[in-house]
Amino acid sequence: MIKDKKIWEEFEREELKAEKLSYHDALKIFEAMWQEGVSLGVLPPKDPLEDIEIDIKIARILNSCLKNL
């Protein structure tokens, strides 16, 4: 359980700074995650626009949070 949010946020920032993925490494991770989704039967989506309104709401919320950093 996280008790001190500021310490956790600082930890996350430092980890992101320290983690240097090359484009090739990031692509390998993405491809592995995509294949996992395919093997689970959730990718590719049957209807890509299904629930698009929810995705737009989430994107708006996340974008507003990023402005406050």
C-alpha positions, 0 to 999 in steps of 0.5 A: 500500500502506498502511504506517501504519494509524493515519495511514490511520484518521485520514485516513478519520475526517477525510474522513467528518467533512468529507463532508456529504451531504444525504439527497437526494444520498445517495439519488441515489447509492443509486439509481444504485448500485441501477440499476448492480446491476440492469443487471449482473443481480445485483439484485434477488436471486432469493432474498433469504434465500439465504446469510443465515447468512453475512450475520448472521456478518458483521454480528456481526463488524462490530458487535463491531468498532464497539464497540471504537472 
